[in-house]
């Protein structure tokens, strides 16, 4: 991971913190390293990476309250 990737990940953490998910392979709890927010549909898609088994996956969530600043 580059320093720029790390800084971007840290910047996304406050928005993504409530959206932890378990790795589908090893069942370890992980937090998303990036998020994409769709304001029109009030949805969030998180990207996850498990440092234990090296699995990468995505998970989507419906959000009913804004979690970001305009």
N, C-alpha and C positions, 0 to 999 in steps of 0.2 A: 504494500500500500504506500502510495506516495504521500508526501506531506500535504499536498493540495487535496488529495482524497480524504485524508484524515481531518483536515480543517472543515471540509464540506460535510463530513459525517457528523462532527461535533456540532456544527451549525444546525443540522436537522434534528438533533436529539430531543430538544424540548417539544417539538411537534410530534415526534414518533414514540416517545417514551411510554405512553399508555398502551401501545400496540405490540406488546411482547407476544411471541409465538414459540411453540415447541418445534424443534427440528423434527421433520417427519421421519428421519432415519434413526437418530439416536435418542430422541425425546428430551434433549437438553433445551432449557429455556434460553431464547435469544431475543435481542432487541434489533429492530431494523437499522441497517446502516444508511439507508436512503428512503425517502418517501416522495411520492408523487400525489398531489392533491388535485382533485377535480372539483372545483367550486360549484359548477353547474349541477352536478349530480350529488354533491355532498358526499364524496367518497375519497378514500385514501388507499393507496397501494404501497405497501412496504416491501423492500428488498432485504432479505436476510442471508446471513452466512454463518455457518457453524464452524467454529475453530477446532472442534473435536473431530468431526468426521469429514470436514471440508465440503459440506453440501451447501448449495446456493439455491434459494427458492423465493417466491413472491407470495404475498397474501393480501387480499383486499378487505376493506372494512367500510361500512357505512358510518358516516359521522353525522350527528344531529346538532352539533354545536361547533362554531368556529374555534379552531385551536391555533390559529395563526393571526398575526397582525397584518392589516392591509398594507 
